[in-house]
């Protein structure tokens, strides 16, 4: 299935509009990476509502200040393929097998942190074409136990076709099932990727943006038998409070924690874009899988507010690698990849 042939990020006469759209697309990736790095030092702790939150590093795995974790490492496995593809309007499909190969290469490099479900799948084969079947077999044995590893890496997916909601939803599902085959993981990634896509295309700096409506409006992209359940789950996140979504290693509670942190954090009147920082700090304060919840939230917050809302001190600290032992990528490198994924 295909959507519009013209993509609003790369085509159109209004250069100012294009600049704002690119800022939001870059924001989706940088926002997710910043959330990841912000939460890394607090993983598996419970900072609480009054704790000061900073990009301090440390934590269970001894991250450097500003260093991202496996969440962004896996997101790079998607983003690299999109950048190589060279833009959403060139007619080329996204190479799912190449994304799978990137995931396998990352796992083979011996990352410091790799989730249980992700490792069980990626260490069971070296053939990317086998990953969906291996993931499905794992999920059959695991039942309704579903990690959040598919959702944590989904921020770049919307960049594959900002003007084509069906294509983005299909890609979100296809990338998810490389490691996380449960229908709830698929639904979570489809809903979150569609919300990011909507924010990139529609958000305006001085106009209120309805995060919740974006989630609810995406329910038609979810398989019919899951829609009512996910409507209830979204409503529960909106009702909150965010603190009830701890623990959040499960994909459903990770989704709810991220959304609840966003919608329960007020948008400041005098500096609305400060909402990005405030909501990411709120996501970390929920506790438990802090890097992942903040990475999920950061993708949507960055898509709404843009890369220009990310503090300079966060940008200067932000860094990480694709694979263990490889050269460092920084915020400038991530932005270049996003621009490549958008076609220029």
C-alpha positions as CSV (number, residue, x, y, z in Angstrom):
1,X,0.0,0.0,0.0
2,X,1.2,3.5,-0.8
3,X,0.4,7.0,0.4
4,X,1.1,10.4,-1.1
5,X,3.9,10.6,-3.6
6,X,5.1,14.0,-2.4
7,X,6.7,14.1,1.0
8,X,6.1,17.3,3.1
9,X,9.6,17.1,4.6
10,X,11.5,17.2,1.3
11,X,9.2,19.0,-1.1
12,X,7.3,22.3,-1.1
13,X,7.9,26.0,-1.8
14,X,8.1,27.3,1.8
15,X,11.7,27.0,2.9
16,X,10.8,28.1,6.4
17,X,8.3,25.3,6.7
18,X,10.8,22.8,5.4
19,X,13.4,24.0,7.9
20,X,10.9,23.5,10.8
21,X,9.9,20.1,9.6
22,X,13.6,19.0,9.4
23,X,14.1,20.5,12.9
24,X,11.4,18.3,14.2
25,X,12.6,15.2,12.3
26,X,16.1,15.7,13.8
27,X,14.5,16.4,17.1
28,X,12.8,13.0,17.1
29,X,16.2,11.2,16.9
30,X,18.1,13.6,19.1
31,X,15.3,13.7,21.6
32,X,15.2,9.9,21.9
33,X,19.0,9.7,22.3
34,X,19.0,12.5,24.9
35,X,16.3,10.8,26.9
36,X,18.3,7.6,26.7
37,X,21.5,9.3,27.9
38,X,19.6,11.2,30.6
39,X,18.0,8.1,32.0
40,X,21.1,5.9,31.7
41,X,22.6,6.9,35.1
42,X,19.3,6.1,36.9
43,X,18.4,2.8,35.4
44,X,16.8,0.3,37.9
45,X,16.5,3.0,40.5
46,X,13.5,5.1,41.7
47,X,14.6,8.7,41.8
48,X,11.1,10.0,42.9
49,X,9.2,13.2,42.2
50,X,11.6,15.6,43.8
51,X,14.9,14.2,42.7
52,X,17.3,16.4,40.7
53,X,17.9,14.8,37.3
54,X,20.9,15.4,35.1
55,X,22.9,13.8,32.3
56,X,25.4,12.5,34.8
57,X,26.3,9.0,33.5
58,X,27.2,6.2,35.8
59,X,24.5,3.7,36.7
60,X,24.6,0.0,36.5
61,X,26.8,-0.1,33.4
62,X,29.1,2.9,34.2
63,X,28.0,5.1,31.3
64,X,29.9,8.3,30.7
65,X,28.0,11.5,31.1
66,X,25.9,12.0,27.9
67,X,26.5,8.4,26.6
68,X,23.6,6.6,25.1
69,X,22.8,2.9,25.7
70,X,21.5,0.0,23.7
71,X,18.3,1.9,23.0
72,X,20.0,4.4,20.7
73,X,22.6,1.8,19.4
74,X,19.7,-0.2,18.0
75,X,17.9,2.9,16.7
76,X,21.1,3.6,14.7
77,X,20.7,0.2,13.1
78,X,17.5,1.6,11.6
79,X,18.7,5.1,11.0
80,X,21.8,3.9,9.1
81,X,19.6,2.0,6.6
82,X,17.3,4.9,6.1
83,X,20.2,7.3,5.5
84,X,21.7,4.8,3.0
85,X,18.3,4.6,1.2
86,X,18.6,8.4,0.7
87,X,15.1,9.8,1.3
88,X,11.4,8.9,1.5
89,X,10.5,10.0,-2.0
90,X,13.0,7.9,-4.1
91,X,10.6,5.0,-4.4
92,X,12.9,2.4,-2.8
93,X,11.4,0.2,-0.1
94,X,13.2,0.1,3.3
95,X,15.5,-2.9,3.4
96,X,14.3,-4.8,6.5
97,X,17.0,-7.5,6.1
98,X,19.6,-4.8,6.3
99,X,18.2,-3.5,9.5
100,X,18.2,-7.1,10.8
101,X,21.8,-7.5,9.7
102,X,22.7,-4.3,11.6
103,X,21.0,-5.6,14.8
104,X,22.9,-8.9,14.4
105,X,26.3,-7.1,14.0
106,X,25.5,-4.9,17.0
107,X,24.8,-8.0,19.2
108,X,27.9,-9.7,17.9
109,X,30.1,-6.8,19.0
110,X,29.3,-7.6,22.6
111,X,27.4,-4.5,23.8
112,X,27.6,-3.6,27.5
113,X,23.8,-3.8,27.8
114,X,21.4,-6.0,25.8
115,X,17.9,-6.9,26.8
116,X,16.9,-10.5,27.7
117,X,14.4,-10.9,24.9
118,X,16.6,-9.1,22.3
119,X,19.7,-11.2,23.2
120,X,17.7,-14.5,23.1
121,X,16.6,-13.7,19.5
122,X,19.8,-12.1,18.2
123,X,22.1,-14.8,19.6
124,X,19.9,-17.6,18.1
125,X,20.8,-17.0,14.4
126,X,23.3,-15.1,12.2
127,X,20.8,-14.9,9.3
128,X,18.7,-11.7,9.2
129,X,16.1,-13.4,7.1
130,X,15.4,-15.8,10.0
131,X,14.9,-13.2,12.7
132,X,11.0,-12.8,12.4
133,X,10.6,-16.6,12.7
134,X,13.1,-16.8,15.6
135,X,11.3,-14.0,17.4
136,X,7.9,-15.6,16.8
137,X,9.2,-18.9,18.3
138,X,10.6,-17.1,21.3
139,X,7.4,-15.2,21.8
140,X,5.3,-18.4,21.7
141,X,7.4,-19.8,24.5
142,X,7.3,-16.5,26.5
143,X,3.5,-16.1,26.2
144,X,2.5,-12.6,27.3
145,X,5.9,-11.6,28.7
146,X,7.0,-8.9,26.3
147,X,10.0,-6.7,26.7
148,X,10.1,-3.0,25.6
149,X,13.1,-3.5,23.3
150,X,11.0,-3.0,20.1
151,X,9.5,0.3,21.3
152,X,12.7,1.8,22.7
153,X,14.3,2.0,19.2
154,X,11.4,3.1,17.1
155,X,12.0,6.9,16.9
156,X,13.7,6.8,13.4
157,X,10.9,4.8,11.8
158,X,8.7,7.8,11.0
159,X,11.5,9.3,8.9
160,X,11.0,6.6,6.3
161,X,7.9,8.3,5.0
162,X,6.6,11.3,6.9
163,X,3.8,11.8,4.4
164,X,2.7,8.1,4.3
165,X,1.1,6.9,7.5
166,X,0.4,3.4,6.2
167,X,4.0,2.9,5.1
168,X,5.3,4.1,8.5
169,X,2.9,1.8,10.4
170,X,3.9,-1.1,8.3
171,X,7.6,-0.5,8.8
172,X,7.1,0.0,12.5
173,X,5.5,-3.5,12.7
174,X,8.2,-5.1,10.4
175,X,11.1,-3.7,12.4
176,X,9.5,-4.6,15.7
177,X,9.0,-8.3,14.8
178,X,12.7,-8.7,14.1
179,X,13.0,-9.3,17.9
180,X,9.6,-8.7,19.6
181,X,6.8,-10.5,17.9
182,X,3.9,-10.1,20.3
183,X,0.9,-8.2,19.0
184,X,1.1,-5.7,21.8
185,X,4.7,-4.8,20.9
186,X,3.6,-4.3,17.3
187,X,0.6,-2.1,18.4
188,X,2.8,0.0,20.7
189,X,5.4,0.7,18.0
190,X,2.8,1.4,15.4
191,X,1.0,3.9,17.6
192,X,4.2,5.6,18.8
193,X,5.7,5.8,15.3
194,X,2.5,7.3,13.9
195,X,2.4,9.9,16.7
196,X,6.0,10.9,15.9
197,X,5.1,11.1,12.2
198,X,2.2,13.3,13.0
199,X,4.3,15.6,15.2
200,X,7.0,16.0,12.6
201,X,4.5,16.9,9.9
202,X,1.9,18.9,11.9
203,X,3.3,20.5,15.0
204,X,3.8,24.3,15.1
205,X,5.8,26.1,17.8
206,X,3.0,28.4,19.0
207,X,0.0,26.0,18.6
208,X,-1.0,23.5,21.3
209,X,-0.3,19.9,20.1
210,X,-2.6,17.1,21.2
211,X,-0.3,14.2,22.0
212,X,-3.3,12.1,23.2
213,X,-5.3,12.7,20.0
214,X,-2.3,11.5,18.0
215,X,-2.3,8.2,19.9
216,X,-6.1,7.7,19.6
217,X,-6.2,8.7,15.9
218,X,-3.6,6.0,15.2
219,X,-5.8,3.2,16.5
220,X,-7.1,2.5,13.0
221,X,-3.6,1.3,12.1
222,X,-3.7,-1.3,14.8
223,X,-5.2,-4.7,14.1
224,X,-9.0,-4.6,14.8
225,X,-9.0,-7.0,17.7
226,X,-6.4,-4.9,19.7
227,X,-8.0,-1.5,19.2
228,X,-10.4,-1.5,22.2
229,X,-7.7,-2.7,24.5
230,X,-5.3,-0.1,23.4
231,X,-7.9,2.6,23.8
232,X,-8.2,1.6,27.4
233,X,-4.4,1.5,27.9
234,X,-4.1,5.0,26.4
235,X,-6.8,6.3,28.7
236,X,-5.1,4.8,31.7
237,X,-1.9,6.6,30.8
238,X,-3.7,9.9,30.5
239,X,-5.4,9.4,33.9
240,X,-2.1,8.6,35.5
241,X,-0.3,9.5,37.6
242,X,2.9,8.6,35.9
243,X,4.4,7.0,39.1
244,X,2.0,4.1,38.8
245,X,3.7,2.8,35.6
246,X,6.6,1.3,37.5
247,X,8.0,-1.2,36.9
248,X,8.1,-0.6,33.1
249,X,10.2,-3.3,31.5
250,X,7.0,-4.6,29.9
251,X,6.2,-2.9,26.6
252,X,2.7,-1.8,27.7
253,X,3.8,-0.1,30.9
254,X,6.8,1.5,29.2
255,X,4.4,3.0,26.6
256,X,2.1,4.2,29.3
257,X,4.9,5.6,31.4
258,X,6.3,7.6,28.5
259,X,2.9,9.0,27.5
260,X,1.9,9.7,31.0
261,X,5.1,11.7,31.7
262,X,4.4,13.8,28.6
263,X,0.8,14.6,29.2
264,X,1.2,15.2,33.0
265,X,4.0,17.6,32.5
266,X,2.7,21.2,32.1
267,X,3.7,23.1,29.0
268,X,5.3,26.3,30.4
269,X,3.6,29.5,29.4
270,X,6.7,31.6,29.0
271,X,8.9,29.0,27.3
272,X,6.7,26.3,25.9
273,X,9.5,24.3,24.4
274,X,10.9,23.8,27.9
275,X,8.3,21.1,28.0
276,X,10.8,18.7,26.3
277,X,13.3,19.0,29.2
278,X,10.7,19.0,31.9
279,X,8.9,15.9,30.5
280,X,12.1,13.9,30.0
281,X,13.1,14.6,33.6
282,X,9.6,13.5,34.7
283,X,10.0,10.3,32.7
284,X,13.3,9.5,34.5
285,X,11.6,10.2,37.9
286,X,9.1,7.4,37.3
287,X,12.0,5.1,37.9
288,X,12.9,1.5,36.9
289,X,13.8,1.3,33.2
290,X,14.6,5.0,33.1
291,X,16.7,5.1,30.0
292,X,14.1,3.3,27.9
293,X,11.1,5.2,29.2
294,X,12.9,8.5,28.6
295,X,14.1,7.4,25.1
296,X,10.6,6.5,24.1
297,X,9.2,9.8,25.4
298,X,12.1,11.8,23.9
299,X,11.3,10.6,20.4
300,X,7.8,12.1,20.5
301,X,8.8,15.2,22.5
302,X,11.6,15.9,20.0
303,X,9.3,15.5,17.1
304,X,6.9,18.0,18.6
305,X,9.3,20.6,19.9
306,X,12.2,20.1,17.5
307,X,16.0,19.7,17.9
308,X,16.1,23.5,18.7
309,X,14.5,22.7,22.0
310,X,17.3,20.5,23.2
311,X,19.7,22.3,25.6
312,X,23.2,23.0,24.3
313,X,24.8,21.3,27.3
314,X,22.9,18.1,26.4
315,X,24.0,18.3,22.8
316,X,27.6,18.8,23.7
317,X,27.6,15.8,26.0
318,X,25.6,13.4,23.8
319,X,27.6,10.6,22.3
320,X,27.8,6.9,21.8
321,X,28.7,4.2,19.4
322,X,27.0,1.9,16.9
323,X,28.9,-1.2,18.2
324,X,31.2,-1.8,21.1
325,X,34.7,-0.5,20.4
326,X,33.7,1.5,17.4
327,X,34.3,5.3,16.9
328,X,32.0,7.7,18.8
329,X,29.1,9.3,17.1
330,X,27.9,12.6,18.4
331,X,24.8,14.9,18.0
332,X,26.2,16.3,14.8
333,X,26.6,12.8,13.4
334,X,23.1,11.9,14.3
335,X,21.8,15.0,12.6
336,X,23.7,14.2,9.5
337,X,22.1,10.8,9.4
338,X,18.6,12.2,9.8
339,X,19.2,14.6,7.0
340,X,20.4,11.8,4.8
341,X,17.3,9.8,5.7
342,X,15.2,12.7,4.6
343,X,17.0,12.9,1.3
344,X,19.5,15.7,1.7
